Amino acid sequence: EAAALVDRGLASGEEGRLLAKRVRAVVARAAEDTLTHVAHALGPAPLAQDADHAKRVADLELYVRQHHAERDDASLGGALAEGARRRAADA
């Protein structure tokens, strides 16, 4: 859905910034969930005995940490609420 909006030129300005925040939040959550499920399914052995796997996990965890989770989610919620207030005032 986000890609289609970008492709049609409908994701610029404030709408584009909100869309980017939403996409980052969804991707970060999916990556965190995947890391958790893989860790539970495989246990600690691959992290201790498979250097390639351990590096991939470390790289993904570092990437996900760049999303500031609760702070970014709060910012997104505030921006969405502000947009709703503006639309209500314009109506």
N, C-alpha and C positions, 0 to 999 in steps of 0.2 A: 504494500500500500504506500509506504513512504517513498519508495523508488518511483512509483507511478506519479506521485505528486511532484517530485523533483523533475522527472522527465517532461511533465506537462507545464513546467514553469510556475507551479502553484505553491512552491515552498521557498519563498524569499521573505526578506524582512523579518518581522516578529514571528510570523507563522513559520518561517523556516527555522528560526532559532528554537521555537517550541518543539517542532518536529524533531530536530537534532537531539534535543534533551530527552525526548521520549524514546527515540531509537537507542541512544546510549544507555538509558536505564534498562530497556528490554534486553539489550545485548549483554550488559553486565550481569543481570539476573540470570540469564540463560547460561552464561559462562560459569558463574558461581554454582548454579545447580548442577551443571555437568561435572565440574571438579568434585563436588561432594558425592555425586552418584558413582563416579569412577573410583574415587578413593574407597567408598564403601564396598564396591563390587570387587575391586582388586586387592584391597588391603595394602599393607605397607611394603610388601616385597618389591614391586616395580620401582618405587621411589628409592629403595636401598640398593637394588641390584641391576637396574636398567638405567644407565646414565642418560640415554636419549629420552626416555620417558620422563625422568626426573627434570631434565632441562626443559622439556615442553611444558610440564606442569609449572615450573618456576616462571617461565616466560609468560604463560597465560595468567598466573596469579599477579605478576607485576603489571601486566596490561590492565587487569580488572581493578587493581588498586588505584589506578589513575582516575577511575570513577569514584567520586567522593560520596557514594551511597546516600545516606540519610540527608546530608547537606544538599546534594544535587536534587534529590527527590523533593525536598522541602522547597527548593528554588522553583522547580517545575510546578509544584502544586500552587505556589504563590502566583506564578505567572499565569497559570490557567484560571485561577480565581479572579485575578485582576482583569483578564480578558472577558470573563463572564460578566463582571460588574460593568465594564465599559459597554458591552453589547446590551445589557439591560438598561443602562442609562440612555443609550441611543434609540431604544425601541419606544 
